[in-house]
Amino acid sequence: MCSGGQKQTLLVEEIPGGLRLKLLCSLEAVDKAVQAVEGFFGNHAETSARFGALLVLREALMNALRHGCGLGSGLSVEARITVEGKQAVIVVTDPGPGFDWRNRSLSLPDSNCTSGRGLCIMRRYASSMSYNDTGNTLTLQVDLEEGTPQ
Amino acid sequence: MTDAQLSEQVISPEGDIVASMAESFRERLKAALGASEAGLIIDCSTVTMIDSVGIGLLIAAHNSLGKVGGRLVLREVSPQIGKLLRAMRLDKHFHIIP
C-alpha cells in the first residue's frame, strides 16, 4: 500500500506487524505519517498509551528531519513502526552524519526555555531509547498499555 | 488602557498545537498578546496533541505575558496533555484548567 499527497511527501508500506514510512523532509509529511500510524495503532493501544506512542513518533521524526535531513532539503527520512506484543517499536533513520548522542543531556531544560524538550519527551514516554553508533538511527520502544509516561 | 487591553484574550487553536501550525499560531499569539496585557486564554477543547514545538510557543507566550504582569491560561486541557505538561514540569508554570 502506498499513499501520499500531490508531492508524494509520504510513502506508506505495510510490513509484517506494522508500517514502513518514507517521508520527504517537510512538516506536512510528519503530520501525514503520524496520521497513518494513528490509524494503525487504533486497534492496538488504549487512548493514553496511543497518545504517548504518537508523541514519541512525532518527536523522533521532527528530530530526524531537522537535524538529520534539513526541512525542504528534498532528502527523506525512513521510519519503521511495528507492534510486538504490548509494545510499539519505532525505528527512525535519517540520512545525516549523526551526532554525539553519548554526550547529549536528557534532562529537562529550564521552564522558561522555549526549546530543547524533544529528547526529554521521548525519554519520558518510551520504555527504551537507543541510538546506533553514528547517531542517525533511533530505536524506541513504547508501551501500548495504560500507565505512561514512564 | 482600553477595556480590551484589560480583559483576557481567548484563542482557540485550529487543531493540534504542533510544528506544522507553529508559524500561523505564533502570529495569532502575537496579535492576541498585543491586544491584551491582562492575559491569554487558550481554549484546548479541540487540541488532542501538543509537541515540543507547541510547548515552546506556549512558553514564549507565557514569558511575554509575565513581563507585563499577565497570565497564560490553558482551558479544557485533555488528561493526556495535562500529564505531558506535568511530566515537563510546566503545570506550575501555566494556569491549567481541565
gemmi code that builds the backbone of each chain (N, CA, C; Angstrom):
import gemmi

chains = {
    "A": [
        ("MET", (0.861, -1.197, 0.000), (0.000, 0.000, 0.000), (0.882, 1.225, 0.000)),
        ("CYS", (0.661, 2.135, -0.894), (1.399, 3.385, -0.909), (0.406, 4.524, -0.952)),
        ("SER", (0.717, 5.583, -0.238), (-0.153, 6.747, -0.323), (0.692, 7.987, -0.157)),
        ("GLY", (0.178, 9.092, -0.556), (0.920, 10.330, -0.396), (0.157, 11.467, -1.001)),
        ("GLY", (0.608, 12.685, -0.689), (-0.040, 13.865, -1.251), (0.412, 14.071, -2.657)),
        ("GLN", (0.071, 15.275, -3.189), (0.410, 15.579, -4.578), (1.907, 15.476, -4.778)),
        ("LYS", (2.716, 15.921, -3.761), (4.145, 15.915, -3.931), (4.756, 14.647, -3.367)),
        ("GLN", (3.949, 13.613, -3.095), (4.469, 12.366, -2.551), (5.334, 12.646, -1.335)),
        ("THR", (4.857, 13.433, -0.413), (5.635, 13.741, 0.781), (5.761, 12.533, 1.688)),
        ("LEU", (4.868, 11.558, 1.510), (4.908, 10.379, 2.368), (4.569, 9.132, 1.578)),
        ("LEU", (5.395, 8.104, 1.749), (5.076, 6.786, 1.207), (4.871, 5.845, 2.382)),
        ("VAL", (3.807, 5.079, 2.348), (3.491, 4.150, 3.437), (3.398, 2.748, 2.867)),
        ("GLU", (4.084, 1.818, 3.493), (4.067, 0.433, 3.034), (3.743, -0.466, 4.223)),
        ("GLU", (2.813, -1.367, 4.030), (2.519, -2.333, 5.094), (3.623, -3.378, 5.124)),
        ("ILE", (4.072, -3.687, 6.326), (5.065, -4.758, 6.513), (4.518, -5.689, 7.593)),
        ("PRO", (5.058, -6.862, 7.743), (4.543, -7.756, 8.794), (4.585, -7.067, 10.160)),
        ("GLY", (3.441, -6.938, 10.781), (3.361, -6.357, 12.122), (3.395, -4.852, 12.175)),
        ("GLY", (3.404, -4.197, 11.030), (3.477, -2.745, 11.116), (3.506, -2.010, 9.807)),
        ("LEU", (4.176, -0.869, 9.850), (4.255, 0.008, 8.691), (5.695, 0.457, 8.475)),
        ("ARG", (6.035, 0.662, 7.203), (7.302, 1.317, 6.877), (6.954, 2.612, 6.182)),
        ("LEU", (7.596, 3.691, 6.603), (7.293, 5.016, 6.058), (8.542, 5.637, 5.465)),
        ("LYS", (8.320, 6.401, 4.399), (9.417, 7.205, 3.856), (8.879, 8.628, 3.735)),
        ("LEU", (9.501, 9.557, 4.448), (9.000, 10.930, 4.489), (9.971, 11.869, 3.805)),
        ("LEU", (9.426, 12.683, 2.906), (10.215, 13.808, 2.411), (10.328, 14.796, 3.555)),
        ("CYS", (11.447, 15.492, 3.643), (11.680, 16.337, 4.807), (10.785, 17.558, 4.815)),
        ("SER", (9.579, 17.395, 5.321), (8.655, 18.515, 5.456), (7.761, 18.268, 6.663)),
        ("LEU", (7.262, 19.357, 7.226), (6.383, 19.251, 8.389), (5.071, 18.576, 7.998)),
        ("GLU", (4.660, 18.810, 6.756), (3.434, 18.182, 6.261), (3.577, 16.658, 6.295)),
        ("ALA", (4.763, 16.175, 5.945), (4.999, 14.730, 5.926), (4.914, 14.147, 7.326)),
        ("VAL", (5.374, 14.902, 8.312), (5.306, 14.411, 9.698), (3.849, 14.234, 10.111)),
        ("ASP", (3.021, 15.215, 9.810), (1.600, 15.121, 10.156), (0.967, 13.912, 9.476)),
        ("LYS", (1.268, 13.715, 8.214), (0.683, 12.592, 7.469), (1.172, 11.268, 8.033)),
        ("ALA", (2.440, 11.226, 8.400), (2.996, 9.994, 8.951), (2.323, 9.650, 10.274)),
        ("VAL", (2.159, 10.636, 11.125), (1.527, 10.391, 12.422), (0.083, 9.940, 12.230)),
        ("GLN", (-0.567, 10.544, 11.260), (-1.954, 10.164, 10.965), (-2.027, 8.707, 10.512)),
        ("ALA", (-1.100, 8.308, 9.649), (-1.090, 6.932, 9.140), (-0.862, 5.949, 10.282)),
        ("VAL", (0.055, 6.274, 11.167), (0.365, 5.376, 12.279), (-0.776, 5.378, 13.300)),
        ("GLU", (-1.435, 6.500, 13.455), (-2.584, 6.563, 14.378), (-3.660, 5.583, 13.936)),
        ("GLY", (-3.895, 5.526, 12.637), (-4.860, 4.562, 12.120), (-4.419, 3.137, 12.411)),
        ("PHE", (-3.135, 2.893, 12.261), (-2.602, 1.558, 12.520), (-2.697, 1.211, 14.008)),
        ("PHE", (-2.385, 2.149, 14.888), (-2.427, 1.912, 16.334), (-3.844, 1.723, 16.854)),
        ("GLY", (-4.810, 2.171, 16.105), (-6.193, 2.207, 16.574), (-6.617, 0.946, 17.298)),
        ("ASN", (-6.238, -0.210, 16.758), (-6.663, -1.475, 17.352), (-5.684, -1.996, 18.394)),
        ("HIS", (-4.567, -1.342, 18.537), (-3.502, -1.902, 19.360), (-3.269, -1.180, 20.671)),
        ("ALA", (-3.855, -0.007, 20.847), (-3.458, 0.776, 22.022), (-4.632, 1.491, 22.653)),
        ("GLU", (-4.576, 1.612, 23.989), (-5.530, 2.445, 24.709), (-5.211, 3.920, 24.425)),
        ("THR", (-6.183, 4.775, 24.702), (-6.062, 6.197, 24.359), (-4.802, 6.838, 24.913)),
        ("SER", (-4.557, 6.637, 26.205), (-3.416, 7.287, 26.832), (-2.105, 6.764, 26.255)),
        ("ALA", (-2.027, 5.454, 26.044), (-0.810, 4.867, 25.510), (-0.611, 5.288, 24.061)),
        ("ARG", (-1.720, 5.392, 23.330), (-1.626, 5.818, 21.928), (-1.081, 7.230, 21.856)),
        ("PHE", (-1.528, 8.082, 22.764), (-1.027, 9.459, 22.808), (0.493, 9.447, 22.957)),
        ("GLY", (0.990, 8.673, 23.927), (2.432, 8.615, 24.170), (3.198, 8.098, 22.965)),
        ("ALA", (2.683, 7.053, 22.349), (3.372, 6.469, 21.197), (3.416, 7.444, 20.022)),
        ("LEU", (2.319, 8.125, 19.784), (2.277, 9.077, 18.665), (3.135, 10.305, 18.949)),
        ("LEU", (3.165, 10.714, 20.196), (4.016, 11.858, 20.555), (5.486, 11.503, 20.353)),
        ("VAL", (5.864, 10.313, 20.809), (7.243, 9.852, 20.639), (7.598, 9.788, 19.151)),
        ("LEU", (6.702, 9.234, 18.370), (6.936, 9.151, 16.922), (7.127, 10.543, 16.337)),
        ("ARG", (6.246, 11.448, 16.705), (6.298, 12.817, 16.171), (7.630, 13.469, 16.530)),
        ("GLU", (8.056, 13.341, 17.782), (9.311, 13.958, 18.206), (10.502, 13.316, 17.485)),
        ("ALA", (10.469, 12.001, 17.328), (11.571, 11.306, 16.660), (11.670, 11.753, 15.193)),
        ("LEU", (10.527, 11.852, 14.531), (10.528, 12.281, 13.130), (10.988, 13.726, 13.004)),
        ("MET", (10.515, 14.578, 13.887), (10.902, 16.002, 13.840), (12.403, 16.153, 14.035)),
        ("ASN", (12.964, 15.414, 14.978), (14.413, 15.485, 15.207), (15.176, 15.016, 13.981)),
        ("ALA", (14.708, 13.907, 13.405), (15.377, 13.357, 12.225), (15.333, 14.350, 11.067)),
        ("LEU", (14.165, 14.963, 10.878), (14.010, 15.917, 9.781), (14.875, 17.157, 10.007)),
        ("ARG", (14.804, 17.668, 11.216), (15.500, 18.948, 11.496), (17.008, 18.768, 11.500)),
        ("HIS", (17.475, 17.741, 12.188), (18.907, 17.612, 12.426), (19.606, 16.662, 11.469)),
        ("GLY", (18.853, 15.724, 10.908), (19.496, 14.734, 10.061), (19.191, 14.886, 8.594)),
        ("CYS", (18.381, 15.875, 8.264), (17.850, 15.962, 6.919), (17.861, 17.406, 6.439)),
        ("GLY", (17.188, 18.232, 7.187), (17.019, 19.627, 6.787), (15.680, 19.802, 6.112)),
        ("LEU", (14.796, 20.576, 6.744), (13.462, 20.782, 6.170), (13.584, 21.398, 4.785)),
        ("GLY", (12.875, 20.820, 3.842), (12.890, 21.346, 2.482), (14.097, 20.924, 1.679)),
        ("SER", (14.895, 19.995, 2.192), (16.133, 19.608, 1.515), (15.895, 18.680, 0.332)),
        ("GLY", (14.722, 18.062, 0.289), (14.473, 17.069, -0.753), (14.946, 15.687, -0.355)),
        ("LEU", (15.625, 15.595, 0.795), (16.045, 14.281, 1.292), (14.881, 13.643, 2.045)),
        ("SER", (15.054, 12.379, 2.434), (13.959, 11.735, 3.151), (14.437, 10.965, 4.366)),
        ("VAL", (13.501, 10.760, 5.257), (13.708, 10.022, 6.497), (12.897, 8.747, 6.395)),
        ("GLU", (13.424, 7.671, 6.923), (12.678, 6.412, 6.920), (12.316, 6.004, 8.347)),
        ("ALA", (11.146, 5.458, 8.485), (10.686, 5.004, 9.792), (10.012, 3.653, 9.650)),
        ("ARG", (10.176, 2.868, 10.694), (9.554, 1.550, 10.715), (8.836, 1.439, 12.059)),
        ("ILE", (7.538, 1.158, 11.995), (6.753, 1.063, 13.226), (6.099, -0.309, 13.256)),
        ("THR", (6.396, -1.085, 14.298), (5.788, -2.405, 14.440), (5.232, -2.552, 15.853)),
        ("VAL", (4.262, -3.422, 15.976), (3.727, -3.760, 17.294), (4.224, -5.156, 17.624)),
        ("GLU", (4.929, -5.266, 18.737), (5.489, -6.546, 19.157), (4.997, -6.814, 20.578)),
        ("GLY", (4.024, -7.691, 20.691), (3.394, -7.925, 21.996), (2.621, -6.694, 22.412)),
        ("LYS", (2.944, -6.172, 23.587), (2.241, -4.982, 24.066), (3.100, -3.726, 23.910)),
        ("GLN", (4.020, -3.763, 22.970), (4.883, -2.614, 22.758), (4.909, -2.224, 21.289)),
        ("ALA", (5.062, -0.914, 21.074), (5.344, -0.424, 19.729), (6.848, -0.236, 19.640)),
        ("VAL", (7.400, -0.668, 18.512), (8.823, -0.445, 18.271), (8.928, 0.542, 17.108)),
        ("ILE", (9.590, 1.636, 17.363), (9.709, 2.721, 16.369), (11.189, 2.885, 16.042)),
        ("VAL", (11.515, 2.766, 14.760), (12.905, 2.937, 14.323), (12.920, 4.032, 13.280)),
        ("VAL", (13.678, 5.087, 13.533), (13.738, 6.227, 12.614), (15.179, 6.418, 12.166)),
        ("THR", (15.365, 6.460, 10.855), (16.710, 6.630, 10.296), (16.743, 7.861, 9.404)),
        ("ASP", (17.748, 8.697, 9.622), (17.895, 9.882, 8.761), (19.199, 9.783, 7.975)),
        ("PRO", (19.319, 10.568, 6.899), (20.495, 10.468, 6.029), (21.675, 11.309, 6.520)),
        ("GLY", (21.546, 11.905, 7.693), (22.582, 12.806, 8.173), (23.800, 12.082, 8.731)),
        ("PRO", (24.779, 12.842, 9.171), (26.034, 12.291, 9.673), (25.936, 11.782, 11.110)),
        ("GLY", (24.771, 11.991, 11.748), (24.618, 11.576, 13.138), (25.071, 12.679, 14.086)),
        ("PHE", (25.109, 12.344, 15.361), (25.558, 13.326, 16.346), (26.123, 12.577, 17.541)),
        ("ASP", (26.734, 13.335, 18.443), (27.367, 12.766, 19.622), (26.327, 12.555, 20.709)),
        ("TRP", (25.501, 11.514, 20.543), (24.380, 11.304, 21.454), (24.850, 10.936, 22.857)),
        ("ARG", (26.030, 10.382, 22.955), (26.514, 9.944, 24.283), (26.707, 11.125, 25.216)),
        ("ASN", (26.978, 12.300, 24.645), (27.210, 13.483, 25.477), (26.043, 14.467, 25.459)),
        ("ARG", (24.897, 13.999, 24.975), (23.733, 14.887, 24.941), (22.910, 14.687, 26.207)),
        ("SER", (22.626, 15.759, 26.912), (21.866, 15.668, 28.151), (20.393, 15.374, 27.861)),
        ("LEU", (19.797, 14.534, 28.712), (18.376, 14.237, 28.576), (17.572, 14.925, 29.666)),
        ("SER", (18.223, 15.813, 30.403), (17.498, 16.455, 31.498), (16.631, 17.592, 30.956)),
        ("LEU", (15.598, 17.932, 31.726), (14.649, 18.966, 31.295), (15.329, 20.324, 31.265)),
        ("PRO", (15.048, 21.123, 30.232), (15.577, 22.490, 30.240), (14.814, 23.336, 31.252)),
        ("ASP", (15.321, 24.504, 31.505), (14.652, 25.450, 32.387), (13.217, 25.716, 31.893)),
        ("SER", (12.309, 25.949, 32.826), (10.896, 26.136, 32.466), (10.652, 27.305, 31.528)),
        ("ASN", (11.547, 28.274, 31.515), (11.370, 29.440, 30.639), (11.978, 29.217, 29.258)),
        ("CYS", (12.650, 28.092, 29.079), (13.325, 27.816, 27.817), (12.304, 27.306, 26.796)),
        ("THR", (12.356, 27.867, 25.586), (11.317, 27.527, 24.604), (11.688, 26.345, 23.718)),
        ("SER", (12.867, 25.765, 23.907), (13.243, 24.637, 23.061), (14.016, 23.593, 23.875)),
        ("GLY", (14.338, 22.499, 23.223), (15.182, 21.504, 23.854), (14.464, 20.418, 24.631)),
        ("ARG", (13.199, 20.190, 24.320), (12.447, 19.174, 25.077), (12.195, 17.875, 24.303)),
        ("GLY", (12.576, 17.843, 23.052), (12.265, 16.671, 22.225), (12.819, 15.381, 22.810)),
        ("LEU", (14.115, 15.388, 23.140), (14.735, 14.179, 23.680), (14.130, 13.823, 25.034)),
        ("CYS", (13.860, 14.827, 25.862), (13.261, 14.577, 27.188), (11.907, 13.912, 27.039)),
        ("ILE", (11.116, 14.407, 26.111), (9.778, 13.854, 25.907), (9.872, 12.395, 25.488)),
        ("MET", (10.771, 12.120, 24.545), (10.912, 10.738, 24.102), (11.358, 9.848, 25.262)),
        ("ARG", (12.277, 10.338, 26.068), (12.792, 9.545, 27.176), (11.701, 9.281, 28.216)),
        ("ARG", (10.799, 10.237, 28.404), (9.741, 10.071, 29.396), (8.684, 9.069, 28.955)),
        ("TYR", (8.385, 9.051, 27.664), (7.286, 8.221, 27.183), (7.729, 6.864, 26.656)),
        ("ALA", (9.003, 6.726, 26.329), (9.472, 5.457, 25.786), (10.022, 4.593, 26.909)),
        ("SER", (9.778, 3.291, 26.818), (10.339, 2.391, 27.819), (11.808, 2.133, 27.529)),
        ("SER", (12.203, 2.295, 26.267), (13.633, 2.266, 25.963), (13.915, 3.131, 24.758)),
        ("MET", (15.132, 3.633, 24.703), (15.524, 4.585, 23.657), (17.006, 4.397, 23.408)),
        ("SER", (17.373, 4.136, 22.154), (18.803, 3.949, 21.885), (19.142, 4.404, 20.475)),
        ("TYR", (20.360, 4.872, 20.315), (20.863, 5.295, 19.010), (21.883, 4.269, 18.513)),
        ("ASN", (22.055, 4.217, 17.197), (23.176, 3.438, 16.676), (24.456, 4.236, 16.956)),
        ("ASP", (25.605, 3.649, 16.654), (26.881, 4.303, 16.983), (26.969, 5.718, 16.422)),
        ("THR", (26.582, 5.868, 15.154), (26.698, 7.169, 14.495), (25.716, 8.188, 15.056)),
        ("GLY", (24.540, 7.718, 15.422), (23.525, 8.635, 15.935), (22.508, 9.051, 14.896)),
        ("ASN", (22.427, 8.319, 13.779), (21.412, 8.684, 12.795), (20.302, 7.639, 12.680)),
        ("THR", (20.307, 6.677, 13.585), (19.166, 5.755, 13.688), (18.765, 5.673, 15.150)),
        ("LEU", (17.495, 5.951, 15.386), (16.958, 5.951, 16.748), (15.940, 4.836, 16.860)),
        ("THR", (16.068, 4.026, 17.906), (15.111, 2.950, 18.162), (14.427, 3.201, 19.498)),
        ("LEU", (13.116, 3.183, 19.472), (12.326, 3.438, 20.680), (11.321, 2.320, 20.874)),
        ("GLN", (11.088, 1.988, 22.132), (10.006, 1.065, 22.464), (9.033, 1.806, 23.359)),
        ("VAL", (7.762, 1.673, 23.051), (6.735, 2.390, 23.806), (5.664, 1.392, 24.226)),
        ("ASP", (5.330, 1.392, 25.508), (4.274, 0.504, 25.990), (2.930, 0.948, 25.422)),
        ("LEU", (2.141, -0.012, 25.019), (0.827, 0.300, 24.464), (-0.294, 0.031, 25.440)),
        ("GLU", (0.106, -0.175, 26.718), (-0.901, -0.308, 27.754), (-0.943, 0.973, 28.547)),
        ("GLU", (-2.039, 1.222, 29.267), (-2.191, 2.435, 30.060), (-1.097, 2.502, 31.122)),
        ("GLY", (-0.747, 3.753, 31.500), (0.204, 3.919, 32.580), (1.400, 4.761, 32.228)),
        ("THR", (1.524, 5.176, 30.955), (2.617, 6.082, 30.589), (2.275, 7.501, 31.057)),
        ("PRO", (3.201, 8.428, 31.252), (4.621, 8.279, 30.947), (5.350, 7.419, 31.951)),
        ("GLN", (6.576, 7.029, 31.613), (7.394, 6.129, 32.421), (7.860, 6.860, 33.685)),
    ],
    "B": [
        ("MET", (-5.580, 52.830, 29.389), (-5.689, 51.478, 28.834), (-7.144, 51.204, 28.480)),
        ("THR", (-7.366, 50.581, 27.353), (-8.745, 50.313, 26.932), (-9.291, 49.100, 27.662)),
        ("ASP", (-10.628, 48.948, 27.588), (-11.259, 47.772, 28.199), (-10.719, 46.494, 27.591)),
        ("ALA", (-10.479, 46.542, 26.274), (-9.982, 45.334, 25.587), (-8.624, 44.938, 26.145)),
        ("GLN", (-7.780, 45.928, 26.435), (-6.447, 45.619, 26.947), (-6.500, 45.095, 28.374)),
        ("LEU", (-7.590, 45.397, 29.087), (-7.712, 44.950, 30.473), (-8.296, 43.552, 30.579)),
        ("SER", (-8.911, 43.054, 29.500), (-9.529, 41.732, 29.592), (-8.683, 40.710, 28.849)),
        ("GLU", (-8.838, 39.454, 29.289), (-8.040, 38.391, 28.668), (-8.552, 38.063, 27.271)),
        ("GLN", (-7.619, 37.775, 26.382), (-7.965, 37.338, 25.031), (-8.131, 35.816, 25.042)),
        ("VAL", (-9.022, 35.314, 24.216), (-9.226, 33.871, 24.098), (-8.840, 33.434, 22.685)),
        ("ILE", (-8.024, 32.407, 22.633), (-7.636, 31.834, 21.332), (-8.032, 30.364, 21.306)),
        ("SER", (-8.631, 29.935, 20.209), (-8.931, 28.514, 20.021), (-8.077, 28.008, 18.860)),
        ("PRO", (-7.058, 27.215, 19.132), (-6.231, 26.692, 18.041), (-7.068, 25.869, 17.076)),
        ("GLU", (-6.668, 25.898, 15.806), (-7.392, 25.092, 14.817), (-6.747, 23.718, 14.753)),
        ("GLY", (-7.056, 22.865, 15.695), (-6.453, 21.535, 15.711), (-5.337, 21.458, 16.729)),
        ("ASP", (-4.420, 20.534, 16.517), (-3.351, 20.287, 17.463), (-2.287, 21.385, 17.417)),
        ("ILE", (-1.589, 21.571, 18.532), (-0.552, 22.604, 18.617), (0.788, 21.914, 18.352)),
        ("VAL", (1.126, 21.808, 17.084), (2.314, 21.069, 16.661), (3.098, 21.895, 15.641)),
        ("ALA", (4.277, 21.356, 15.274), (5.229, 22.117, 14.466), (4.642, 22.665, 13.169)),
        ("SER", (3.802, 21.878, 12.513), (3.309, 22.301, 11.196), (2.426, 23.540, 11.248)),
        ("MET", (1.849, 23.816, 12.410), (0.993, 25.002, 12.505), (1.671, 26.113, 13.328)),
        ("ALA", (2.926, 25.898, 13.701), (3.608, 26.805, 14.625), (3.676, 28.242, 14.089)),
        ("GLU", (3.985, 28.368, 12.808), (4.155, 29.712, 12.256), (2.880, 30.523, 12.339)),
        ("SER", (1.760, 29.908, 11.905), (0.485, 30.639, 11.922), (0.013, 30.863, 13.353)),
        ("PHE", (0.235, 29.885, 14.208), (-0.207, 30.021, 15.602), (0.609, 31.098, 16.317)),
        ("ARG", (1.880, 31.171, 15.974), (2.748, 32.199, 16.572), (2.205, 33.593, 16.232)),
        ("GLU", (1.769, 33.768, 15.002), (1.221, 35.070, 14.589), (-0.063, 35.377, 15.351)),
        ("ARG", (-0.895, 34.373, 15.538), (-2.145, 34.582, 16.290), (-1.835, 34.936, 17.737)),
        ("LEU", (-0.843, 34.272, 18.303), (-0.465, 34.569, 19.690), (0.060, 35.991, 19.800)),
        ("LYS", (0.890, 36.384, 18.839), (1.457, 37.752, 18.855), (0.350, 38.788, 18.817)),
        ("ALA", (-0.636, 38.551, 17.951), (-1.738, 39.505, 17.829), (-2.524, 39.576, 19.129)),
        ("ALA", (-2.770, 38.422, 19.728), (-3.541, 38.394, 20.976), (-2.763, 39.052, 22.106)),
        ("LEU", (-1.455, 38.804, 22.148), (-0.627, 39.400, 23.197), (-0.585, 40.917, 23.037)),
        ("GLY", (-0.619, 41.371, 21.803), (-0.612, 42.806, 21.551), (-1.915, 43.471, 21.955)),
        ("ALA", (-2.995, 42.672, 21.952), (-4.324, 43.229, 22.242), (-4.641, 43.260, 23.727)),
        ("SER", (-3.912, 42.472, 24.521), (-4.253, 42.428, 25.941), (-3.024, 42.220, 26.799)),
        ("GLU", (-2.929, 43.001, 27.866), (-1.848, 42.780, 28.831), (-2.346, 41.954, 30.011)),
        ("ALA", (-3.700, 41.771, 30.087), (-4.251, 41.036, 31.231), (-3.913, 39.568, 31.144)),
        ("GLY", (-3.983, 39.059, 29.935), (-3.672, 37.651, 29.820), (-4.271, 37.019, 28.584)),
        ("LEU", (-3.997, 35.749, 28.467), (-4.407, 34.991, 27.291), (-4.973, 33.653, 27.750)),
        ("ILE", (-6.130, 33.324, 27.214), (-6.728, 32.017, 27.485), (-6.654, 31.217, 26.206)),
        ("ILE", (-6.067, 30.043, 26.272), (-6.036, 29.164, 25.103), (-7.035, 28.042, 25.346)),
        ("ASP", (-8.057, 28.018, 24.527), (-9.111, 27.015, 24.633), (-8.613, 25.740, 23.951)),
        ("CYS", (-8.293, 24.733, 24.753), (-7.709, 23.496, 24.217), (-8.737, 22.393, 23.984)),
        ("SER", (-10.009, 22.780, 23.888), (-11.053, 21.751, 23.800), (-10.931, 20.890, 22.541)),
        ("THR", (-10.317, 21.416, 21.479), (-10.166, 20.605, 20.258), (-8.723, 20.149, 20.056)),
        ("VAL", (-7.880, 20.369, 21.048), (-6.462, 20.025, 20.926), (-6.231, 18.632, 21.484)),
        ("THR", (-5.776, 17.717, 20.634), (-5.531, 16.351, 21.096), (-4.045, 16.058, 21.235)),
        ("MET", (-3.201, 16.967, 20.727), (-1.762, 16.719, 20.786), (-1.002, 18.053, 20.848)),
        ("ILE", (0.036, 18.084, 21.674), (0.979, 19.197, 21.685), (2.366, 18.585, 21.591)),
        ("ASP", (3.207, 19.076, 20.697), (4.573, 18.559, 20.650), (5.540, 19.568, 21.269)),
        ("SER", (6.840, 19.278, 21.193), (7.813, 20.156, 21.858), (7.822, 21.553, 21.238)),
        ("VAL", (7.535, 21.642, 19.954), (7.457, 22.963, 19.306), (6.259, 23.736, 19.852)),
        ("GLY", (5.134, 23.058, 19.982), (3.935, 23.683, 20.533), (4.152, 24.139, 21.964)),
        ("ILE", (4.827, 23.294, 22.742), (5.138, 23.665, 24.123), (5.993, 24.933, 24.137)),
        ("GLY", (6.954, 25.003, 23.221), (7.812, 26.187, 23.129), (7.020, 27.451, 22.847)),
        ("LEU", (6.007, 27.341, 21.999), (5.163, 28.506, 21.692), (4.418, 28.979, 22.931)),
        ("LEU", (3.903, 28.022, 23.685), (3.163, 28.386, 24.898), (4.090, 29.040, 25.913)),
        ("ILE", (5.297, 28.517, 26.033), (6.252, 29.104, 26.973), (6.617, 30.524, 26.550)),
        ("ALA", (6.808, 30.723, 25.249), (7.129, 32.063, 24.747), (5.995, 33.037, 25.078)),
        ("ALA", (4.752, 32.577, 24.912), (3.600, 33.427, 25.238), (3.582, 33.731, 26.728)),
        ("HIS", (3.828, 32.700, 27.531), (3.871, 32.873, 28.984), (4.952, 33.875, 29.381)),
        ("ASN", (6.125, 33.747, 28.765), (7.235, 34.658, 29.082), (6.874, 36.101, 28.736)),
        ("SER", (6.229, 36.294, 27.589), (5.836, 37.648, 27.173), (4.808, 38.231, 28.132)),
        ("LEU", (3.855, 37.418, 28.512), (2.814, 37.886, 29.438), (3.405, 38.211, 30.799)),
        ("GLY", (4.346, 37.396, 31.209), (4.964, 37.593, 32.519), (5.623, 38.963, 32.656)),
        ("LYS", (6.152, 39.458, 31.549), (6.845, 40.765, 31.571), (5.889, 41.918, 31.871)),
        ("VAL", (4.597, 41.723, 31.561), (3.635, 42.809, 31.789), (2.619, 42.435, 32.859)),
        ("GLY", (2.915, 41.380, 33.611), (2.039, 41.009, 34.706), (0.803, 40.240, 34.286)),
        ("GLY", (0.769, 39.761, 33.047), (-0.386, 38.990, 32.588), (-0.176, 37.507, 32.858)),
        ("ARG", (-1.185, 36.687, 32.558), (-1.048, 35.253, 32.801), (-1.562, 34.460, 31.602)),
        ("LEU", (-1.028, 33.264, 31.457), (-1.462, 32.350, 30.399), (-2.312, 31.259, 31.025)),
        ("VAL", (-3.493, 31.086, 30.480), (-4.412, 30.060, 30.973), (-4.650, 29.051, 29.858)),
        ("LEU", (-4.540, 27.782, 30.170), (-4.898, 26.725, 29.222), (-6.187, 26.100, 29.741)),
        ("ARG", (-7.224, 26.216, 28.928), (-8.557, 25.789, 29.354), (-8.970, 24.520, 28.624)),
        ("GLU", (-9.683, 23.652, 29.316), (-10.186, 22.381, 28.754), (-9.050, 21.542, 28.192)),
        ("VAL", (-8.052, 21.358, 29.010), (-6.892, 20.551, 28.628), (-7.235, 19.071, 28.799)),
        ("SER", (-6.907, 18.270, 27.798), (-7.211, 16.829, 27.887), (-6.332, 16.198, 28.966)),
        ("PRO", (-6.763, 15.050, 29.513), (-5.948, 14.375, 30.531), (-4.547, 14.047, 30.018)),
        ("GLN", (-4.453, 13.634, 28.735), (-3.133, 13.262, 28.193), (-2.205, 14.466, 28.102)),
        ("ILE", (-2.740, 15.598, 27.669), (-1.917, 16.796, 27.568), (-1.578, 17.318, 28.958)),
        ("GLY", (-2.525, 17.193, 29.884), (-2.235, 17.578, 31.267), (-1.070, 16.772, 31.828)),
        ("LYS", (-1.068, 15.468, 31.540), (0.020, 14.600, 32.019), (1.342, 15.009, 31.398)),
        ("LEU", (1.316, 15.346, 30.119), (2.532, 15.771, 29.426), (3.087, 17.037, 30.063)),
        ("LEU", (2.222, 18.001, 30.319), (2.685, 19.256, 30.902), (3.230, 19.036, 32.313)),
        ("ARG", (2.617, 18.095, 33.040), (3.137, 17.775, 34.381), (4.493, 17.097, 34.260)),
        ("ALA", (4.628, 16.205, 33.293), (5.903, 15.495, 33.087), (7.005, 16.489, 32.723)),
        ("MET", (6.653, 17.559, 32.038), (7.621, 18.580, 31.653), (7.761, 19.658, 32.732)),
        ("ARG", (7.091, 19.430, 33.856), (7.121, 20.364, 34.989), (6.628, 21.748, 34.592)),
        ("LEU", (5.625, 21.780, 33.754), (5.057, 23.048, 33.316), (3.672, 23.276, 33.919)),
        ("ASP", (3.215, 22.348, 34.747), (1.887, 22.501, 35.335), (1.857, 23.638, 36.346)),
        ("LYS", (3.025, 23.958, 36.915), (3.075, 25.093, 37.844), (3.352, 26.385, 37.088)),
        ("HIS", (3.789, 26.226, 35.872), (4.185, 27.362, 35.041), (2.958, 28.016, 34.420)),
        ("PHE", (2.107, 27.179, 33.819), (0.878, 27.662, 33.199), (-0.263, 27.480, 34.184)),
        ("HIS", (-1.324, 28.240, 33.984), (-2.543, 28.021, 34.753), (-3.399, 27.065, 33.920)),
        ("ILE", (-3.544, 25.832, 34.394), (-4.203, 24.801, 33.590), (-5.558, 24.472, 34.179)),
        ("ILE", (-6.576, 24.529, 33.340), (-7.934, 24.173, 33.759), (-8.371, 22.968, 32.927)),
        ("PRO", (-8.661, 21.831, 33.564), (-9.053, 20.636, 32.797), (-10.339, 20.836, 32.001)),
    ],
}
model = gemmi.Model(1)
for chain_id, residues in chains.items():
    chain = gemmi.Chain(chain_id)
    for i, (resn, *xyz) in enumerate(residues, 1):
        res = gemmi.Residue()
        res.name, res.seqid = resn, gemmi.SeqId(i, " ")
        for name, pos in zip(("N", "CA", "C"), xyz):
            atom = gemmi.Atom()
            atom.name, atom.element = name, gemmi.Element(name[0])
            atom.pos, atom.b_iso = gemmi.Position(*pos), 0.0
            res.add_atom(atom)
        chain.add_residue(res)
    model.add_chain(chain)
structure = gemmi.Structure()
structure.add_model(model)
structure.setup_entities()
